[in-house]
């Protein structure tokens, strides 16, 4: 009986020590608000997230932080079209409410950035899995210290220009270098693949990024894109007077030094 009491006492002391370390001098209310700010700011930057990701971002050892913020009116939970039936898609998506944005502004949101709220009913359901993979991979690398900060595609407000690569997420590193993260779940062929390789090459040449990291769950995509990038040249396309895509007579030479800056990684489980 005494041994059981000691184990229970030791466990209680460990929990109290862990709680004190997490609070780091803050009151429970201050800590709760700080955690809510972190979570709401994450959703604001990405547009939408998932309950599972939100609970990870919160740093809490127990699940349920996301639901608490939904109950407080800072976040909104919306069921996805598939309801989680399709592999890799969440049952619910999480978006920031007007009240959540007001909360962020009250506690120090940078007012120089023109943040916008998302209507969860108008988001592209077909891109959810793709976007949440990008979000999850970014969170893991941020937590591991591999990146200093990031800029999701959602925050890009510049009008899209022809032959300009807008990455899924821009990673900012401690050495001031930049990595363009690309998630490829559907294969590209012919013109679409040519244009992708050309746009990547131009972005590297113009130093918009220092390297590209392409993640895919298909080995065939990894192989095809790597071969295309290492081919030495890529066909160029333009729209003729009839608005049809047409091949130019000349190709675009891909500088050899760009090959090592294009990293394609196959991960069976994304």
C-alpha positions as CSV (number, residue, x, y, z in Angstrom):
1,X,0.0,0.0,0.0
2,X,2.9,2.3,0.9
3,X,4.5,1.7,-2.5
4,X,1.4,2.6,-4.3
5,X,1.0,5.8,-2.3
6,X,4.6,6.7,-3.1
7,X,4.1,6.1,-6.9
8,X,1.0,8.2,-6.8
9,X,2.8,11.0,-4.9
10,X,5.8,10.9,-7.3
11,X,3.5,11.1,-10.3
12,X,1.7,14.1,-8.8
13,X,5.0,15.9,-8.1
14,X,6.1,15.2,-11.7
15,X,2.9,16.6,-13.1
16,X,3.2,19.7,-10.9
17,X,6.8,20.2,-12.0
18,X,5.8,19.8,-15.7
19,X,3.0,22.3,-15.2
20,X,5.3,24.9,-13.5
21,X,7.8,24.5,-16.4
22,X,5.1,25.1,-19.0
23,X,3.8,28.2,-17.3
24,X,7.3,29.6,-17.0
25,X,6.2,32.3,-14.5
26,X,2.9,33.0,-16.2
27,X,-0.4,32.8,-14.5
28,X,-2.8,30.1,-15.9
29,X,-4.9,32.7,-17.6
30,X,-1.8,34.4,-19.2
31,X,-0.5,31.0,-20.4
32,X,-4.0,30.1,-21.8
33,X,-4.1,33.4,-23.8
34,X,-0.6,32.9,-25.0
35,X,-1.4,29.5,-26.3
36,X,-4.6,30.7,-27.9
37,X,-2.7,33.5,-29.7
38,X,-0.2,30.9,-31.1
39,X,-3.0,28.7,-32.4
40,X,-5.2,31.5,-33.8
41,X,-2.1,33.1,-35.5
42,X,-1.3,29.8,-37.1
43,X,-4.8,29.5,-38.5
44,X,-4.7,33.1,-39.7
45,X,-1.5,32.5,-41.7
46,X,-2.6,29.3,-43.3
47,X,-6.3,30.2,-43.9
48,X,-7.6,26.9,-42.6
49,X,-6.2,24.0,-40.5
50,X,-7.4,20.8,-38.9
51,X,-8.2,19.9,-35.3
52,X,-5.3,17.5,-35.1
53,X,-2.8,20.1,-36.4
54,X,-4.2,22.7,-34.1
55,X,-3.7,20.5,-31.0
56,X,-0.1,19.9,-32.2
57,X,0.6,23.6,-32.6
58,X,-0.8,24.3,-29.2
59,X,1.9,22.2,-27.6
60,X,-0.6,20.7,-25.2
61,X,0.0,17.1,-24.0
62,X,-3.7,16.5,-24.1
63,X,-6.1,16.9,-27.0
64,X,-9.0,19.3,-26.9
65,X,-7.4,22.7,-27.2
66,X,-8.9,23.3,-30.6
67,X,-12.4,22.4,-29.4
68,X,-12.0,24.8,-26.5
69,X,-11.2,27.7,-28.8
70,X,-14.1,26.7,-31.0
71,X,-16.4,26.8,-27.9
72,X,-15.0,30.3,-27.0
73,X,-15.9,31.5,-30.5
74,X,-12.3,32.2,-31.7
75,X,-12.2,29.3,-34.2
76,X,-14.9,27.8,-36.4
77,X,-15.3,24.1,-37.2
78,X,-16.7,23.1,-40.6
79,X,-17.3,19.6,-41.8
80,X,-15.5,18.8,-45.1
81,X,-17.3,17.5,-48.1
82,X,-15.8,14.0,-47.7
83,X,-16.3,14.0,-44.0
84,X,-12.9,12.3,-43.7
85,X,-13.9,9.4,-45.9
86,X,-11.2,10.1,-48.5
87,X,-7.7,9.0,-47.5
88,X,-5.7,11.9,-46.1
89,X,-8.5,14.3,-45.7
90,X,-9.7,15.7,-42.4
91,X,-13.3,15.3,-41.2
92,X,-13.4,18.9,-40.2
93,X,-11.5,22.1,-41.1
94,X,-10.8,24.9,-38.7
95,X,-10.9,28.6,-39.7
96,X,-10.5,31.9,-37.8
97,X,-13.6,33.9,-36.8
98,X,-14.0,37.6,-36.6
99,X,-13.8,37.3,-32.9
100,X,-10.6,35.3,-33.2
101,X,-9.1,38.1,-35.4
102,X,-10.1,40.7,-32.9
103,X,-8.5,38.6,-30.1
104,X,-5.2,38.5,-32.1
105,X,-5.3,42.3,-32.7
106,X,-5.9,42.8,-29.0
107,X,-2.8,40.8,-28.0
108,X,-0.3,42.1,-30.5
109,X,-1.0,41.1,-34.1
110,X,1.2,42.9,-36.6
111,X,-1.1,45.5,-38.1
112,X,1.2,46.2,-41.1
113,X,0.2,42.9,-42.7
114,X,-3.2,42.8,-44.5
115,X,-4.6,39.6,-43.0
116,X,-7.9,38.3,-44.3
117,X,-10.4,35.8,-43.0
118,X,-11.5,32.8,-45.0
119,X,-15.0,31.7,-45.8
120,X,-14.7,27.9,-45.1
121,X,-17.6,27.2,-47.5
122,X,-15.7,28.7,-50.4
123,X,-12.3,26.9,-50.1
124,X,-11.2,24.3,-52.6
125,X,-12.0,20.9,-51.2
126,X,-9.8,19.2,-53.8
127,X,-6.7,20.9,-52.5
128,X,-7.3,20.2,-48.8
129,X,-5.1,17.1,-48.5
130,X,-2.3,18.9,-50.5
131,X,-2.4,22.0,-48.3
132,X,-2.6,20.1,-45.0
133,X,0.5,18.0,-46.0
134,X,2.4,21.3,-46.7
135,X,1.2,22.6,-43.3
136,X,2.1,19.5,-41.4
137,X,5.6,19.2,-43.0
138,X,6.2,22.9,-42.3
139,X,5.2,22.5,-38.6
140,X,7.5,19.5,-38.1
141,X,10.5,21.3,-39.6
142,X,9.8,24.5,-37.6
143,X,9.6,22.4,-34.4
144,X,12.8,20.6,-35.2
145,X,14.6,23.9,-35.8
146,X,15.3,23.2,-39.5
147,X,13.6,26.5,-40.5
148,X,13.3,29.9,-38.8
149,X,10.0,31.0,-40.3
150,X,7.7,30.4,-43.3
151,X,5.4,32.1,-45.8
152,X,2.4,29.9,-46.9
153,X,1.1,30.3,-50.4
154,X,-2.1,31.6,-48.9
155,X,-0.3,34.8,-47.8
156,X,0.8,35.5,-51.3
157,X,-1.3,38.4,-52.5
158,X,0.7,39.3,-55.6
159,X,-1.1,38.8,-58.9
160,X,0.2,35.7,-60.6
161,X,2.4,36.3,-63.6
162,X,3.1,34.0,-66.5
163,X,6.1,31.7,-65.9
164,X,6.4,32.7,-62.3
165,X,6.6,29.9,-59.7
166,X,4.5,30.4,-56.6
167,X,5.6,27.8,-54.1
168,X,3.3,25.9,-51.8
169,X,5.3,27.3,-48.8
170,X,8.5,29.4,-48.6
171,X,10.8,28.3,-45.9
172,X,13.2,30.8,-44.3
173,X,16.3,29.4,-42.7
174,X,18.7,30.6,-40.0
175,X,21.4,31.3,-42.6
176,X,19.0,33.6,-44.6
177,X,18.6,31.1,-47.4
178,X,15.2,30.2,-48.7
179,X,13.6,26.8,-49.7
180,X,10.6,26.5,-51.9
181,X,8.4,23.6,-50.7
182,X,6.4,21.8,-53.3
183,X,3.9,19.0,-52.6
184,X,3.2,16.9,-55.7
185,X,0.4,14.3,-55.4
186,X,-0.8,14.3,-59.0
187,X,1.6,13.7,-61.9
188,X,2.3,16.3,-64.6
189,X,3.1,15.4,-68.2
190,X,4.1,17.1,-71.4
191,X,3.5,20.8,-71.4
192,X,2.5,21.0,-67.6
193,X,5.7,19.2,-66.6
194,X,7.8,21.4,-69.0
195,X,6.4,24.6,-67.6
196,X,6.9,23.4,-64.0
197,X,10.6,22.7,-64.7
198,X,11.1,25.9,-66.6
199,X,9.4,28.0,-63.8
200,X,11.5,26.2,-61.1
201,X,14.7,26.9,-63.1
202,X,13.9,30.6,-63.5
203,X,13.1,31.0,-59.8
204,X,16.5,29.5,-58.9
205,X,18.3,31.6,-61.5
206,X,16.6,34.8,-60.3
207,X,17.4,33.7,-56.7
208,X,13.8,33.9,-55.6
209,X,14.7,30.7,-53.7
210,X,18.0,29.0,-53.0
211,X,16.6,25.5,-53.5
212,X,13.4,23.5,-54.2
213,X,12.2,20.6,-52.1
214,X,9.6,18.5,-53.8
215,X,7.8,15.9,-51.7
216,X,5.6,13.3,-53.3
217,X,4.0,10.0,-52.4
218,X,4.7,8.5,-55.8
219,X,8.2,7.2,-56.8
220,X,7.2,7.7,-60.5
221,X,6.7,11.4,-60.0
222,X,10.1,11.7,-58.2
223,X,11.8,9.8,-61.0
224,X,10.2,11.8,-63.8
225,X,10.8,15.2,-62.3
226,X,14.4,14.4,-61.5
227,X,15.1,13.2,-65.0
228,X,13.4,16.3,-66.5
229,X,15.4,18.6,-64.3
230,X,18.7,16.8,-65.2
231,X,17.9,16.7,-68.9
232,X,19.9,19.8,-69.8
233,X,17.1,21.6,-71.5
234,X,13.3,22.0,-71.4
235,X,10.8,22.8,-74.2
236,X,9.3,26.3,-74.1
237,X,5.6,26.9,-74.7
238,X,3.5,29.9,-75.7
239,X,0.0,30.7,-76.7
240,X,-0.5,31.5,-80.4
241,X,-3.0,33.9,-81.9
242,X,-5.8,31.3,-81.5
243,X,-5.0,30.9,-77.8
244,X,-3.6,27.5,-78.2
245,X,-0.5,26.3,-76.5
246,X,2.3,25.9,-79.0
247,X,5.9,24.7,-78.8
248,X,8.7,27.2,-79.5
249,X,11.4,26.2,-81.9
250,X,14.1,26.7,-79.3
251,X,14.4,25.1,-75.8
252,X,15.5,26.6,-72.6
253,X,18.9,25.4,-71.4
254,X,19.0,24.3,-67.8
255,X,22.3,25.3,-66.1
256,X,23.9,22.2,-64.7
257,X,24.5,23.8,-61.2
258,X,20.7,23.9,-60.7
259,X,20.5,20.1,-60.5
260,X,21.8,20.0,-56.9
261,X,19.3,22.7,-55.9
262,X,16.3,20.7,-56.9
263,X,15.7,18.0,-54.3
264,X,12.9,15.5,-54.9
265,X,11.9,13.2,-52.0
266,X,9.6,10.2,-52.2
267,X,7.6,9.5,-49.0
268,X,5.1,6.6,-49.2
269,X,3.1,8.1,-46.4
270,X,2.1,11.7,-46.8
